[in-house]
Amino acid sequence: MSIETSWANMPKQERSELLTKVADLLLDRKVEYAELIPKEMGKPILQSISEIEKCPLVRLSKSLFA
């Protein structure tokens, strides 16, 4: 089974909970990721932090899965 099929077959509530966990992990590891992004992508550290802080907006996607 492909990942797309698995995702499509996953109940909406479960998808929402998974995305919330991902958002929490991004915030919990913000400093770690903010230090990696400039090394891998060449972005300034402040831009990296900003990008990471935007990612938890995934939580807003809950309404898409409700």
PDBQT receptor file of N, H, CA, C and O in Angstrom, charges set to zero:
ATOM      1  N   MET A   1       0.853  -1.179   0.000  1.00  0.00    +0.000 N 
ATOM      2  CA  MET A   1       0.000   0.000   0.000  1.00  0.00    +0.000 C 
ATOM      3  C   MET A   1       0.896   1.239   0.000  1.00  0.00    +0.000 C 
ATOM      4  O   MET A   1       1.857   1.305   0.767  1.00  0.00    +0.000 OA
ATOM      5  N   SER A   2       0.597   2.205  -0.840  1.00  0.00    +0.000 N 
ATOM      6  H   SER A   2      -0.184   2.151  -1.463  1.00  0.00    +0.000 HD
ATOM      7  CA  SER A   2       1.390   3.432  -0.923  1.00  0.00    +0.000 C 
ATOM      8  C   SER A   2       1.051   4.364   0.244  1.00  0.00    +0.000 C 
ATOM      9  O   SER A   2       0.015   4.231   0.895  1.00  0.00    +0.000 OA
ATOM     10  N   ILE A   3       1.942   5.291   0.479  1.00  0.00    +0.000 N 
ATOM     11  H   ILE A   3       2.783   5.400  -0.050  1.00  0.00    +0.000 HD
ATOM     12  CA  ILE A   3       1.713   6.263   1.554  1.00  0.00    +0.000 C 
ATOM     13  C   ILE A   3       0.478   7.104   1.262  1.00  0.00    +0.000 C 
ATOM     14  O   ILE A   3      -0.266   7.473   2.170  1.00  0.00    +0.000 OA
ATOM     15  N   GLU A   4       0.268   7.404  -0.031  1.00  0.00    +0.000 N 
ATOM     16  H   GLU A   4       0.873   7.104  -0.769  1.00  0.00    +0.000 HD
ATOM     17  CA  GLU A   4      -0.908   8.190  -0.396  1.00  0.00    +0.000 C 
ATOM     18  C   GLU A   4      -2.194   7.435  -0.057  1.00  0.00    +0.000 C 
ATOM     19  O   GLU A   4      -3.154   8.013   0.451  1.00  0.00    +0.000 OA
ATOM     20  N   THR A   5      -2.191   6.145  -0.346  1.00  0.00    +0.000 N 
ATOM     21  H   THR A   5      -1.410   5.676  -0.759  1.00  0.00    +0.000 HD
ATOM     22  CA  THR A   5      -3.364   5.329  -0.044  1.00  0.00    +0.000 C 
ATOM     23  C   THR A   5      -3.562   5.220   1.460  1.00  0.00    +0.000 C 
ATOM     24  O   THR A   5      -4.685   5.303   1.956  1.00  0.00    +0.000 OA
ATOM     25  N   SER A   6      -2.473   5.035   2.173  1.00  0.00    +0.000 N 
ATOM     26  H   SER A   6      -1.561   4.968   1.770  1.00  0.00    +0.000 HD
ATOM     27  CA  SER A   6      -2.570   4.948   3.636  1.00  0.00    +0.000 C 
ATOM     28  C   SER A   6      -3.147   6.235   4.211  1.00  0.00    +0.000 C 
ATOM     29  O   SER A   6      -4.017   6.197   5.082  1.00  0.00    +0.000 OA
ATOM     30  N   TRP A   7      -2.662   7.375   3.723  1.00  0.00    +0.000 N 
ATOM     31  H   TRP A   7      -1.956   7.406   3.016  1.00  0.00    +0.000 HD
ATOM     32  CA  TRP A   7      -3.133   8.674   4.200  1.00  0.00    +0.000 C 
ATOM     33  C   TRP A   7      -4.610   8.857   3.853  1.00  0.00    +0.000 C 
ATOM     34  O   TRP A   7      -5.403   9.296   4.685  1.00  0.00    +0.000 OA
ATOM     35  N   ALA A   8      -4.964   8.519   2.626  1.00  0.00    +0.000 N 
ATOM     36  H   ALA A   8      -4.319   8.163   1.949  1.00  0.00    +0.000 HD
ATOM     37  CA  ALA A   8      -6.350   8.681   2.182  1.00  0.00    +0.000 C 
ATOM     38  C   ALA A   8      -7.308   7.798   2.983  1.00  0.00    +0.000 C 
ATOM     39  O   ALA A   8      -8.459   8.171   3.213  1.00  0.00    +0.000 OA
ATOM     40  N   ASN A   9      -6.838   6.652   3.396  1.00  0.00    +0.000 N 
ATOM     41  H   ASN A   9      -5.903   6.349   3.210  1.00  0.00    +0.000 HD
ATOM     42  CA  ASN A   9      -7.688   5.721   4.147  1.00  0.00    +0.000 C 
ATOM     43  C   ASN A   9      -7.706   6.000   5.646  1.00  0.00    +0.000 C 
ATOM     44  O   ASN A   9      -8.525   5.437   6.372  1.00  0.00    +0.000 OA
ATOM     45  N   MET A  10      -6.818   6.859   6.108  1.00  0.00    +0.000 N 
ATOM     46  H   MET A  10      -6.153   7.317   5.518  1.00  0.00    +0.000 HD
ATOM     47  CA  MET A  10      -6.746   7.191   7.532  1.00  0.00    +0.000 C 
ATOM     48  C   MET A  10      -7.942   8.081   7.904  1.00  0.00    +0.000 C 
ATOM     49  O   MET A  10      -8.270   9.010   7.166  1.00  0.00    +0.000 OA
ATOM     50  N   PRO A  11      -8.580   7.809   9.017  1.00  0.00    +0.000 N 
ATOM     51  CA  PRO A  11      -9.694   8.667   9.441  1.00  0.00    +0.000 C 
ATOM     52  C   PRO A  11      -9.232  10.119   9.596  1.00  0.00    +0.000 C 
ATOM     53  O   PRO A  11      -8.095  10.382   9.988  1.00  0.00    +0.000 OA
ATOM     54  N   LYS A  12     -10.119  11.043   9.287  1.00  0.00    +0.000 N 
ATOM     55  H   LYS A  12     -11.043  10.830   8.968  1.00  0.00    +0.000 HD
ATOM     56  CA  LYS A  12      -9.765  12.466   9.331  1.00  0.00    +0.000 C 
ATOM     57  C   LYS A  12      -9.267  12.897  10.704  1.00  0.00    +0.000 C 
ATOM     58  O   LYS A  12      -8.314  13.669  10.803  1.00  0.00    +0.000 OA
ATOM     59  N   GLN A  13      -9.890  12.415  11.742  1.00  0.00    +0.000 N 
ATOM     60  H   GLN A  13     -10.665  11.787  11.661  1.00  0.00    +0.000 HD
ATOM     61  CA  GLN A  13      -9.475  12.780  13.102  1.00  0.00    +0.000 C 
ATOM     62  C   GLN A  13      -8.048  12.310  13.370  1.00  0.00    +0.000 C 
ATOM     63  O   GLN A  13      -7.266  13.026  13.996  1.00  0.00    +0.000 OA
ATOM     64  N   GLU A  14      -7.711  11.128  12.905  1.00  0.00    +0.000 N 
ATOM     65  H   GLU A  14      -8.346  10.547  12.397  1.00  0.00    +0.000 HD
ATOM     66  CA  GLU A  14      -6.358  10.590  13.097  1.00  0.00    +0.000 C 
ATOM     67  C   GLU A  14      -5.332  11.418  12.328  1.00  0.00    +0.000 C 
ATOM     68  O   GLU A  14      -4.233  11.663  12.826  1.00  0.00    +0.000 OA
ATOM     69  N   ARG A  15      -5.684  11.851  11.116  1.00  0.00    +0.000 N 
ATOM     70  H   ARG A  15      -6.576  11.652  10.711  1.00  0.00    +0.000 HD
ATOM     71  CA  ARG A  15      -4.779  12.720  10.346  1.00  0.00    +0.000 C 
ATOM     72  C   ARG A  15      -4.548  14.029  11.079  1.00  0.00    +0.000 C 
ATOM     73  O   ARG A  15      -3.423  14.524  11.151  1.00  0.00    +0.000 OA
ATOM     74  N   SER A  16      -5.607  14.577  11.615  1.00  0.00    +0.000 N 
ATOM     75  H   SER A  16      -6.521  14.175  11.556  1.00  0.00    +0.000 HD
ATOM     76  CA  SER A  16      -5.512  15.830  12.355  1.00  0.00    +0.000 C 
ATOM     77  C   SER A  16      -4.599  15.684  13.571  1.00  0.00    +0.000 C 
ATOM     78  O   SER A  16      -3.760  16.546  13.829  1.00  0.00    +0.000 OA
ATOM     79  N   GLU A  17      -4.763  14.595  14.312  1.00  0.00    +0.000 N 
ATOM     80  H   GLU A  17      -5.445  13.894  14.103  1.00  0.00    +0.000 HD
ATOM     81  CA  GLU A  17      -3.927  14.350  15.493  1.00  0.00    +0.000 C 
ATOM     82  C   GLU A  17      -2.461  14.172  15.104  1.00  0.00    +0.000 C 
ATOM     83  O   GLU A  17      -1.571  14.651  15.807  1.00  0.00    +0.000 OA
ATOM     84  N   LEU A  18      -2.209  13.499  14.008  1.00  0.00    +0.000 N 
ATOM     85  H   LEU A  18      -2.932  13.110  13.437  1.00  0.00    +0.000 HD
ATOM     86  CA  LEU A  18      -0.842  13.298  13.534  1.00  0.00    +0.000 C 
ATOM     87  C   LEU A  18      -0.195  14.628  13.160  1.00  0.00    +0.000 C 
ATOM     88  O   LEU A  18       0.957  14.877  13.515  1.00  0.00    +0.000 OA
ATOM     89  N   LEU A  19      -0.921  15.476  12.454  1.00  0.00    +0.000 N 
ATOM     90  H   LEU A  19      -1.857  15.274  12.166  1.00  0.00    +0.000 HD
ATOM     91  CA  LEU A  19      -0.381  16.781  12.080  1.00  0.00    +0.000 C 
ATOM     92  C   LEU A  19      -0.123  17.649  13.308  1.00  0.00    +0.000 C 
ATOM     93  O   LEU A  19       0.838  18.419  13.329  1.00  0.00    +0.000 OA
ATOM     94  N   THR A  20      -0.962  17.535  14.321  1.00  0.00    +0.000 N 
ATOM     95  H   THR A  20      -1.742  16.909  14.304  1.00  0.00    +0.000 HD
ATOM     96  CA  THR A  20      -0.746  18.281  15.561  1.00  0.00    +0.000 C 
ATOM     97  C   THR A  20       0.534  17.811  16.249  1.00  0.00    +0.000 C 
ATOM     98  O   THR A  20       1.293  18.629  16.768  1.00  0.00    +0.000 OA
ATOM     99  N   LYS A  21       0.777  16.509  16.258  1.00  0.00    +0.000 N 
ATOM    100  H   LYS A  21       0.160  15.844  15.836  1.00  0.00    +0.000 HD
ATOM    101  CA  LYS A  21       2.009  15.976  16.852  1.00  0.00    +0.000 C 
ATOM    102  C   LYS A  21       3.238  16.472  16.103  1.00  0.00    +0.000 C 
ATOM    103  O   LYS A  21       4.258  16.792  16.713  1.00  0.00    +0.000 OA
ATOM    104  N   VAL A  22       3.136  16.534  14.781  1.00  0.00    +0.000 N 
ATOM    105  H   VAL A  22       2.307  16.275  14.285  1.00  0.00    +0.000 HD
ATOM    106  CA  VAL A  22       4.253  17.040  13.972  1.00  0.00    +0.000 C 
ATOM    107  C   VAL A  22       4.519  18.506  14.319  1.00  0.00    +0.000 C 
ATOM    108  O   VAL A  22       5.672  18.909  14.477  1.00  0.00    +0.000 OA
ATOM    109  N   ALA A  23       3.468  19.290  14.434  1.00  0.00    +0.000 N 
ATOM    110  H   ALA A  23       2.532  18.962  14.306  1.00  0.00    +0.000 HD
ATOM    111  CA  ALA A  23       3.625  20.700  14.798  1.00  0.00    +0.000 C 
ATOM    112  C   ALA A  23       4.292  20.841  16.164  1.00  0.00    +0.000 C 
ATOM    113  O   ALA A  23       5.169  21.685  16.346  1.00  0.00    +0.000 OA
ATOM    114  N   ASP A  24       3.876  20.016  17.122  1.00  0.00    +0.000 N 
ATOM    115  H   ASP A  24       3.163  19.331  16.974  1.00  0.00    +0.000 HD
ATOM    116  CA  ASP A  24       4.479  20.052  18.466  1.00  0.00    +0.000 C 
ATOM    117  C   ASP A  24       5.968  19.709  18.407  1.00  0.00    +0.000 C 
ATOM    118  O   ASP A  24       6.783  20.354  19.066  1.00  0.00    +0.000 OA
ATOM    119  N   LEU A  25       6.318  18.700  17.620  1.00  0.00    +0.000 N 
ATOM    120  H   LEU A  25       5.655  18.176  17.085  1.00  0.00    +0.000 HD
ATOM    121  CA  LEU A  25       7.725  18.313  17.492  1.00  0.00    +0.000 C 
ATOM    122  C   LEU A  25       8.553  19.429  16.858  1.00  0.00    +0.000 C 
ATOM    123  O   LEU A  25       9.682  19.679  17.280  1.00  0.00    +0.000 OA
ATOM    124  N   LEU A  26       8.006  20.088  15.864  1.00  0.00    +0.000 N 
ATOM    125  H   LEU A  26       7.089  19.885  15.522  1.00  0.00    +0.000 HD
ATOM    126  CA  LEU A  26       8.724  21.194  15.230  1.00  0.00    +0.000 C 
ATOM    127  C   LEU A  26       9.031  22.290  16.242  1.00  0.00    +0.000 C 
ATOM    128  O   LEU A  26      10.142  22.818  16.282  1.00  0.00    +0.000 OA
ATOM    129  N   LEU A  27       8.042  22.625  17.051  1.00  0.00    +0.000 N 
ATOM    130  H   LEU A  27       7.139  22.197  17.018  1.00  0.00    +0.000 HD
ATOM    131  CA  LEU A  27       8.270  23.660  18.069  1.00  0.00    +0.000 C 
ATOM    132  C   LEU A  27       9.247  23.199  19.138  1.00  0.00    +0.000 C 
ATOM    133  O   LEU A  27      10.107  23.966  19.570  1.00  0.00    +0.000 OA
ATOM    134  N   ASP A  28       9.117  21.949  19.565  1.00  0.00    +0.000 N 
ATOM    135  H   ASP A  28       8.418  21.327  19.214  1.00  0.00    +0.000 HD
ATOM    136  CA  ASP A  28      10.007  21.419  20.592  1.00  0.00    +0.000 C 
ATOM    137  C   ASP A  28      11.462  21.399  20.134  1.00  0.00    +0.000 C 
ATOM    138  O   ASP A  28      12.375  21.566  20.942  1.00  0.00    +0.000 OA
ATOM    139  N   ARG A  29      11.671  21.195  18.848  1.00  0.00    +0.000 N 
ATOM    140  H   ARG A  29      10.929  21.059  18.192  1.00  0.00    +0.000 HD
ATOM    141  CA  ARG A  29      13.029  21.081  18.301  1.00  0.00    +0.000 C 
ATOM    142  C   ARG A  29      13.436  22.302  17.474  1.00  0.00    +0.000 C 
ATOM    143  O   ARG A  29      14.330  22.224  16.631  1.00  0.00    +0.000 OA
ATOM    144  N   LYS A  30      12.773  23.419  17.725  1.00  0.00    +0.000 N 
ATOM    145  H   LYS A  30      12.047  23.482  18.410  1.00  0.00    +0.000 HD
ATOM    146  CA  LYS A  30      12.995  24.632  16.939  1.00  0.00    +0.000 C 
ATOM    147  C   LYS A  30      14.461  25.043  16.884  1.00  0.00    +0.000 C 
ATOM    148  O   LYS A  30      14.971  25.351  15.807  1.00  0.00    +0.000 OA
ATOM    149  N   VAL A  31      15.133  25.053  18.000  1.00  0.00    +0.000 N 
ATOM    150  H   VAL A  31      14.719  24.802  18.875  1.00  0.00    +0.000 HD
ATOM    151  CA  VAL A  31      16.529  25.490  18.037  1.00  0.00    +0.000 C 
ATOM    152  C   VAL A  31      17.411  24.543  17.218  1.00  0.00    +0.000 C 
ATOM    153  O   VAL A  31      18.269  24.981  16.452  1.00  0.00    +0.000 OA
ATOM    154  N   GLU A  32      17.187  23.254  17.393  1.00  0.00    +0.000 N 
ATOM    155  H   GLU A  32      16.490  22.898  18.016  1.00  0.00    +0.000 HD
ATOM    156  CA  GLU A  32      17.961  22.263  16.649  1.00  0.00    +0.000 C 
ATOM    157  C   GLU A  32      17.793  22.453  15.142  1.00  0.00    +0.000 C 
ATOM    158  O   GLU A  32      18.775  22.454  14.400  1.00  0.00    +0.000 OA
ATOM    159  N   TYR A  33      16.555  22.612  14.697  1.00  0.00    +0.000 N 
ATOM    160  H   TYR A  33      15.757  22.612  15.300  1.00  0.00    +0.000 HD
ATOM    161  CA  TYR A  33      16.303  22.790  13.269  1.00  0.00    +0.000 C 
ATOM    162  C   TYR A  33      16.807  24.138  12.779  1.00  0.00    +0.000 C 
ATOM    163  O   TYR A  33      17.313  24.250  11.662  1.00  0.00    +0.000 OA
ATOM    164  N   ALA A  34      16.668  25.154  13.610  1.00  0.00    +0.000 N 
ATOM    165  H   ALA A  34      16.257  25.063  14.516  1.00  0.00    +0.000 HD
ATOM    166  CA  ALA A  34      17.133  26.490  13.217  1.00  0.00    +0.000 C 
ATOM    167  C   ALA A  34      18.641  26.503  12.992  1.00  0.00    +0.000 C 
ATOM    168  O   ALA A  34      19.137  27.296  12.192  1.00  0.00    +0.000 OA
ATOM    169  N   GLU A  35      19.365  25.651  13.674  1.00  0.00    +0.000 N 
ATOM    170  H   GLU A  35      18.963  25.006  14.323  1.00  0.00    +0.000 HD
ATOM    171  CA  GLU A  35      20.811  25.557  13.474  1.00  0.00    +0.000 C 
ATOM    172  C   GLU A  35      21.160  24.733  12.235  1.00  0.00    +0.000 C 
ATOM    173  O   GLU A  35      22.204  24.955  11.622  1.00  0.00    +0.000 OA
ATOM    174  N   LEU A  36      20.307  23.794  11.866  1.00  0.00    +0.000 N 
ATOM    175  H   LEU A  36      19.459  23.614  12.364  1.00  0.00    +0.000 HD
ATOM    176  CA  LEU A  36      20.555  22.948  10.696  1.00  0.00    +0.000 C 
ATOM    177  C   LEU A  36      20.239  23.641   9.371  1.00  0.00    +0.000 C 
ATOM    178  O   LEU A  36      20.974  23.487   8.396  1.00  0.00    +0.000 OA
ATOM    179  N   ILE A  37      19.170  24.385   9.339  1.00  0.00    +0.000 N 
ATOM    180  H   ILE A  37      18.573  24.510  10.132  1.00  0.00    +0.000 HD
ATOM    181  CA  ILE A  37      18.709  24.973   8.085  1.00  0.00    +0.000 C 
ATOM    182  C   ILE A  37      19.772  25.841   7.415  1.00  0.00    +0.000 C 
ATOM    183  O   ILE A  37      19.978  25.697   6.210  1.00  0.00    +0.000 OA
ATOM    184  N   PRO A  38      20.453  26.729   8.126  1.00  0.00    +0.000 N 
ATOM    185  CA  PRO A  38      21.490  27.525   7.456  1.00  0.00    +0.000 C 
ATOM    186  C   PRO A  38      22.615  26.664   6.881  1.00  0.00    +0.000 C 
ATOM    187  O   PRO A  38      23.163  26.980   5.824  1.00  0.00    +0.000 OA
ATOM    188  N   LYS A  39      22.956  25.586   7.570  1.00  0.00    +0.000 N 
ATOM    189  H   LYS A  39      22.511  25.329   8.428  1.00  0.00    +0.000 HD
ATOM    190  CA  LYS A  39      24.021  24.705   7.089  1.00  0.00    +0.000 C 
ATOM    191  C   LYS A  39      23.608  23.983   5.810  1.00  0.00    +0.000 C 
ATOM    192  O   LYS A  39      24.415  23.812   4.896  1.00  0.00    +0.000 OA
ATOM    193  N   GLU A  40      22.349  23.562   5.752  1.00  0.00    +0.000 N 
ATOM    194  H   GLU A  40      21.694  23.700   6.495  1.00  0.00    +0.000 HD
ATOM    195  CA  GLU A  40      21.892  22.767   4.620  1.00  0.00    +0.000 C 
ATOM    196  C   GLU A  40      21.347  23.613   3.473  1.00  0.00    +0.000 C 
ATOM    197  O   GLU A  40      21.465  23.233   2.308  1.00  0.00    +0.000 OA
ATOM    198  N   MET A  41      20.751  24.758   3.801  1.00  0.00    +0.000 N 
ATOM    199  H   MET A  41      20.655  25.067   4.748  1.00  0.00    +0.000 HD
ATOM    200  CA  MET A  41      20.075  25.541   2.766  1.00  0.00    +0.000 C 
ATOM    201  C   MET A  41      20.648  26.940   2.588  1.00  0.00    +0.000 C 
ATOM    202  O   MET A  41      20.293  27.647   1.645  1.00  0.00    +0.000 OA
ATOM    203  N   GLY A  42      21.527  27.335   3.490  1.00  0.00    +0.000 N 
ATOM    204  H   GLY A  42      21.815  26.761   4.256  1.00  0.00    +0.000 HD
ATOM    205  CA  GLY A  42      22.149  28.649   3.374  1.00  0.00    +0.000 C 
ATOM    206  C   GLY A  42      21.287  29.811   3.817  1.00  0.00    +0.000 C 
ATOM    207  O   GLY A  42      21.637  30.965   3.572  1.00  0.00    +0.000 OA
ATOM    208  N   LYS A  43      20.172  29.535   4.461  1.00  0.00    +0.000 N 
ATOM    209  H   LYS A  43      19.887  28.598   4.660  1.00  0.00    +0.000 HD
ATOM    210  CA  LYS A  43      19.303  30.618   4.930  1.00  0.00    +0.000 C 
ATOM    211  C   LYS A  43      19.890  31.229   6.196  1.00  0.00    +0.000 C 
ATOM    212  O   LYS A  43      20.547  30.536   6.974  1.00  0.00    +0.000 OA
ATOM    213  N   PRO A  44      19.658  32.517   6.405  1.00  0.00    +0.000 N 
ATOM    214  CA  PRO A  44      20.076  33.137   7.675  1.00  0.00    +0.000 C 
ATOM    215  C   PRO A  44      19.309  32.510   8.832  1.00  0.00    +0.000 C 
ATOM    216  O   PRO A  44      18.188  32.033   8.655  1.00  0.00    +0.000 OA
ATOM    217  N   ILE A  45      19.906  32.513   9.999  1.00  0.00    +0.000 N 
ATOM    218  H   ILE A  45      20.817  32.900  10.143  1.00  0.00    +0.000 HD
ATOM    219  CA  ILE A  45      19.313  31.872  11.172  1.00  0.00    +0.000 C 
ATOM    220  C   ILE A  45      17.946  32.463  11.518  1.00  0.00    +0.000 C 
ATOM    221  O   ILE A  45      17.027  31.721  11.864  1.00  0.00    +0.000 OA
ATOM    222  N   LEU A  46      17.800  33.789  11.431  1.00  0.00    +0.000 N 
ATOM    223  H   LEU A  46      18.548  34.391  11.151  1.00  0.00    +0.000 HD
ATOM    224  CA  LEU A  46      16.515  34.405  11.765  1.00  0.00    +0.000 C 
ATOM    225  C   LEU A  46      15.414  33.982  10.798  1.00  0.00    +0.000 C 
ATOM    226  O   LEU A  46      14.268  33.784  11.200  1.00  0.00    +0.000 OA
ATOM    227  N   GLN A  47      15.767  33.847   9.531  1.00  0.00    +0.000 N 
ATOM    228  H   GLN A  47      16.698  34.008   9.205  1.00  0.00    +0.000 HD
ATOM    229  CA  GLN A  47      14.791  33.371   8.553  1.00  0.00    +0.000 C 
ATOM    230  C   GLN A  47      14.442  31.915   8.838  1.00  0.00    +0.000 C 
ATOM    231  O   GLN A  47      13.294  31.503   8.676  1.00  0.00    +0.000 OA
ATOM    232  N   SER A  48      15.423  31.150   9.255  1.00  0.00    +0.000 N 
ATOM    233  H   SER A  48      16.356  31.485   9.386  1.00  0.00    +0.000 HD
ATOM    234  CA  SER A  48      15.184  29.748   9.591  1.00  0.00    +0.000 C 
ATOM    235  C   SER A  48      14.209  29.625  10.752  1.00  0.00    +0.000 C 
ATOM    236  O   SER A  48      13.285  28.812  10.709  1.00  0.00    +0.000 OA
ATOM    237  N   ILE A  49      14.413  30.422  11.778  1.00  0.00    +0.000 N 
ATOM    238  H   ILE A  49      15.164  31.082  11.812  1.00  0.00    +0.000 HD
ATOM    239  CA  ILE A  49      13.513  30.399  12.938  1.00  0.00    +0.000 C 
ATOM    240  C   ILE A  49      12.097  30.777  12.513  1.00  0.00    +0.000 C 
ATOM    241  O   ILE A  49      11.124  30.154  12.936  1.00  0.00    +0.000 OA
ATOM    242  N   SER A  50      11.996  31.798  11.677  1.00  0.00    +0.000 N 
ATOM    243  H   SER A  50      12.788  32.304  11.333  1.00  0.00    +0.000 HD
ATOM    244  CA  SER A  50      10.693  32.226  11.191  1.00  0.00    +0.000 C 
ATOM    245  C   SER A  50       9.985  31.110  10.426  1.00  0.00    +0.000 C 
ATOM    246  O   SER A  50       8.785  30.899  10.601  1.00  0.00    +0.000 OA
ATOM    247  N   GLU A  51      10.719  30.403   9.589  1.00  0.00    +0.000 N 
ATOM    248  H   GLU A  51      11.694  30.574   9.447  1.00  0.00    +0.000 HD
ATOM    249  CA  GLU A  51      10.138  29.293   8.830  1.00  0.00    +0.000 C 
ATOM    250  C   GLU A  51       9.625  28.193   9.764  1.00  0.00    +0.000 C 
ATOM    251  O   GLU A  51       8.543  27.644   9.556  1.00  0.00    +0.000 OA
ATOM    252  N   ILE A  52      10.398  27.887  10.771  1.00  0.00    +0.000 N 
ATOM    253  H   ILE A  52      11.277  28.333  10.940  1.00  0.00    +0.000 HD
ATOM    254  CA  ILE A  52       9.998  26.837  11.717  1.00  0.00    +0.000 C 
ATOM    255  C   ILE A  52       8.762  27.254  12.495  1.00  0.00    +0.000 C 
ATOM    256  O   ILE A  52       7.866  26.442  12.726  1.00  0.00    +0.000 OA
ATOM    257  N   GLU A  53       8.710  28.508  12.896  1.00  0.00    +0.000 N 
ATOM    258  H   GLU A  53       9.438  29.168  12.708  1.00  0.00    +0.000 HD
ATOM    259  CA  GLU A  53       7.570  28.985  13.678  1.00  0.00    +0.000 C 
ATOM    260  C   GLU A  53       6.283  29.017  12.853  1.00  0.00    +0.000 C 
ATOM    261  O   GLU A  53       5.189  28.937  13.412  1.00  0.00    +0.000 OA
ATOM    262  N   LYS A  54       6.402  29.131  11.545  1.00  0.00    +0.000 N 
ATOM    263  H   LYS A  54       7.291  29.196  11.091  1.00  0.00    +0.000 HD
ATOM    264  CA  LYS A  54       5.216  29.104  10.682  1.00  0.00    +0.000 C 
ATOM    265  C   LYS A  54       4.656  27.693  10.550  1.00  0.00    +0.000 C 
ATOM    266  O   LYS A  54       3.448  27.520  10.387  1.00  0.00    +0.000 OA
ATOM    267  N   CYS A  55       5.501  26.706  10.617  1.00  0.00    +0.000 N 
ATOM    268  H   CYS A  55       6.482  26.846  10.750  1.00  0.00    +0.000 HD
ATOM    269  CA  CYS A  55       5.074  25.321  10.393  1.00  0.00    +0.000 C 
ATOM    270  C   CYS A  55       3.964  24.860  11.331  1.00  0.00    +0.000 C 
ATOM    271  O   CYS A  55       3.055  24.160  10.884  1.00  0.00    +0.000 OA
ATOM    272  N   PRO A  56       3.998  25.219  12.597  1.00  0.00    +0.000 N 
ATOM    273  CA  PRO A  56       2.901  24.766  13.466  1.00  0.00    +0.000 C 
ATOM    274  C   PRO A  56       1.540  25.311  13.071  1.00  0.00    +0.000 C 
ATOM    275  O   PRO A  56       0.528  24.915  13.652  1.00  0.00    +0.000 OA
ATOM    276  N   LEU A  57       1.493  26.207  12.100  1.00  0.00    +0.000 N 
ATOM    277  H   LEU A  57       2.315  26.528  11.628  1.00  0.00    +0.000 HD
ATOM    278  CA  LEU A  57       0.200  26.648  11.614  1.00  0.00    +0.000 C 
ATOM    279  C   LEU A  57      -0.563  25.485  10.993  1.00  0.00    +0.000 C 
ATOM    280  O   LEU A  57      -1.742  25.593  10.655  1.00  0.00    +0.000 OA
ATOM    281  N   VAL A  58       0.149  24.372  10.854  1.00  0.00    +0.000 N 
ATOM    282  H   VAL A  58       1.107  24.284  11.127  1.00  0.00    +0.000 HD
ATOM    283  CA  VAL A  58      -0.482  23.125  10.417  1.00  0.00    +0.000 C 
ATOM    284  C   VAL A  58      -1.670  22.833  11.313  1.00  0.00    +0.000 C 
ATOM    285  O   VAL A  58      -2.641  22.213  10.878  1.00  0.00    +0.000 OA
ATOM    286  N   ARG A  59      -1.602  23.270  12.550  1.00  0.00    +0.000 N 
ATOM    287  H   ARG A  59      -0.813  23.773  12.903  1.00  0.00    +0.000 HD
ATOM    288  CA  ARG A  59      -2.698  23.024  13.487  1.00  0.00    +0.000 C 
ATOM    289  C   ARG A  59      -4.000  23.613  12.959  1.00  0.00    +0.000 C 
ATOM    290  O   ARG A  59      -5.084  23.092  13.220  1.00  0.00    +0.000 OA
ATOM    291  N   LEU A  60      -3.876  24.697  12.221  1.00  0.00    +0.000 N 
ATOM    292  H   LEU A  60      -2.995  25.120  12.009  1.00  0.00    +0.000 HD
ATOM    293  CA  LEU A  60      -5.078  25.318  11.665  1.00  0.00    +0.000 C 
ATOM    294  C   LEU A  60      -5.743  24.411  10.651  1.00  0.00    +0.000 C 
ATOM    295  O   LEU A  60      -6.931  24.550  10.360  1.00  0.00    +0.000 OA
ATOM    296  N   SER A  61      -4.976  23.491  10.121  1.00  0.00    +0.000 N 
ATOM    297  H   SER A  61      -4.011  23.378  10.357  1.00  0.00    +0.000 HD
ATOM    298  CA  SER A  61      -5.523  22.574   9.126  1.00  0.00    +0.000 C 
ATOM    299  C   SER A  61      -6.507  21.587   9.737  1.00  0.00    +0.000 C 
ATOM    300  O   SER A  61      -7.170  20.839   9.018  1.00  0.00    +0.000 OA
ATOM    301  N   LYS A  62      -6.600  21.583  11.041  1.00  0.00    +0.000 N 
ATOM    302  H   LYS A  62      -6.061  22.190  11.625  1.00  0.00    +0.000 HD
ATOM    303  CA  LYS A  62      -7.557  20.687  11.704  1.00  0.00    +0.000 C 
ATOM    304  C   LYS A  62      -8.950  20.886  11.115  1.00  0.00    +0.000 C 
ATOM    305  O   LYS A  62      -9.709  19.931  10.953  1.00  0.00    +0.000 OA
ATOM    306  N   SER A  63      -9.274  22.125  10.800  1.00  0.00    +0.000 N 
ATOM    307  H   SER A  63      -8.658  22.901  10.931  1.00  0.00    +0.000 HD
ATOM    308  CA  SER A  63     -10.605  22.379  10.261  1.00  0.00    +0.000 C 
ATOM    309  C   SER A  63     -10.801  21.690   8.911  1.00  0.00    +0.000 C 
ATOM    310  O   SER A  63     -11.931  21.417   8.507  1.00  0.00    +0.000 OA
ATOM    311  N   LEU A  64      -9.710  21.414   8.225  1.00  0.00    +0.000 N 
ATOM    312  H   LEU A  64      -8.792  21.636   8.553  1.00  0.00    +0.000 HD
ATOM    313  CA  LEU A  64      -9.807  20.715   6.946  1.00  0.00    +0.000 C 
ATOM    314  C   LEU A  64     -10.166  19.259   7.123  1.00  0.00    +0.000 C 
ATOM    315  O   LEU A  64     -10.703  18.623   6.215  1.00  0.00    +0.000 OA
ATOM    316  N   PHE A  65      -9.865  18.731   8.303  1.00  0.00    +0.000 N 
ATOM    317  H   PHE A  65      -9.428  19.247   9.040  1.00  0.00    +0.000 HD
ATOM    318  CA  PHE A  65     -10.065  17.312   8.545  1.00  0.00    +0.000 C 
ATOM    319  C   PHE A  65     -11.250  17.024   9.460  1.00  0.00    +0.000 C 
ATOM    320  O   PHE A  65     -11.548  15.870   9.765  1.00  0.00    +0.000 OA
ATOM    321  N   ALA A  66     -11.917  18.081   9.889  1.00  0.00    +0.000 N 
ATOM    322  H   ALA A  66     -11.675  19.019   9.640  1.00  0.00    +0.000 HD
ATOM    323  CA  ALA A  66     -13.036  17.902  10.817  1.00  0.00    +0.000 C 
ATOM    324  C   ALA A  66     -14.278  17.388  10.106  1.00  0.00    +0.000 C 
ATOM    325  O   ALA A  66     -15.313  17.182  10.741  1.00  0.00    +0.000 OA
TER     326      ALA A  66
